[in-house]
């Protein structure tokens, strides 16, 4: 009996040590994922390593979750699971982040993996914090997050860790091509939203404002009107195009709407003709003539980074353009129109040739698109 009790005490002491070690490691790894990028000549697939590591963490998390809620409490079993995590999957995930450099995987993929790994480390750390160190399994409240329990409970925390692991596995399945397509679609949707808002705004007139103001007047010494004016001053109530339109806002709005529609088409064409036809990245083996120049991808990665930068910039400029319209500021509208549509021109130019450096159907379409974008400059 004494021997059994001594073993239980030793196992619990060992578990406390391993938990402390796990905390220290996760803290180090979280800082590690923020470290500066280093040159990478490795042939290891960083995304595959991240996916494999995340899958192992998910499986071990399931074991850990069951061990801390089911009797009898077995400190040695929990200790084993934690040690396996500390010695393999957790540092493996950090290594994947280091290997996933912007030069080989694009800046977008490198940053996306960093963000998802950082989230997993944070969520897993939360789960480790609730491992009982008193030799007893978690209570029902601690398991379900009910009663006086602080936090969501172990089951909910386990589910959150699963989601974080699945997100990393999904990133591997998505690949570089899938990620750039996802981002391009998101940017295109922002443009669609901006176009719809401008269309709705353009259909309203200054007469609508006057009618609303007349409807808001009262006999209480203009108290209601004054209150509305105060609200408008705080929140910046939008003005609408006056009938006489001295700033010639409406012609500018019509031109902008036409070219925003063309920009939306450009996003769709880029996805279909360029992003969906990307070769496998990063290249497992470069041609001999290119390897003699560099071990990195011959221009495709840097091109993708530059294109995504421009595609992201266009919706941001469009927001500023919309604000200029709402302010009826013709000069600012012209400035933002030039910036927005020149950026669209530049995006098409970056992708004017296919990934083999040859002209194709998209090249012909892009030239016509650029001509349309240049109108009015």
GIRA-V784043 format. One line per field, one symbol per residue. ss: DSSP state (H for helix, E for strand, - for the rest). A space follows every 50 residues. Layout:
ss=???
//
This chain:
ss=-HHHHHHHHHHHHHHHHHHHHHHHHHHHHHHH-------------HHHHH HHHHHHHHHHHHHHHHH-------HHHHHHHHHHHHHHHHHHHHHHHHH- -HHHH-HHHHHHHHHHHHHHHHHHHHHHH----------HHHHH------ ---HHHHHHHHHHHHHHHHHHHHHHHHHHHHHHHHHHHHHHHHHHHHHHH HHH--HHHHHHHHHHH------HHHHHHHHHHHHH-------------HH HHHHHHHHHHHHHHHHHHHHHHH-HHH----------HHHH--------H HHHHHHHHHHHHHHHHHHHHHHHHHH---HHHHHHHHHHHHHHHHHHHHH ----------HHHHHHHHHHHHHH---
//
